[in-house]
Amino acid sequence: MSSIETITLSEDDLKEIFALFTSPADEEVSQIYDETSKFHFKKENLTDEYSLAQEKREFAIDAWRAVNYFMRRHGYTFVSGDTRYRLPDGP
């Protein structure tokens, strides 16, 4: 029987997820991991207000993409019952 662990997100994790969510293009994603870029995820201020100006469908797709990319990058997998799901490649 496998163990069940709770995922606890750090402030840097939340910054990274936010940066991924707001950076849909491949070039933008590479910038959030470049420490010299002004868009590096650790430079995000999570107390700033964020204004969303997109359709709900686009929001849902971007959010799903960001979470999948974050989970895959950090070595997580999705499991439901006895089925283990492969995460999509790329942002």
Secondary structure, 3 states (H helix, E strand, C coil): CCCCCCCCCCHHHHHHHHHHHCCCCHHHHHHHCCCCCCCCHHHCCCCCCCCCCCCHHHHHHHHHHHHHHHHHHCCCCEEECCEEECCCCCC
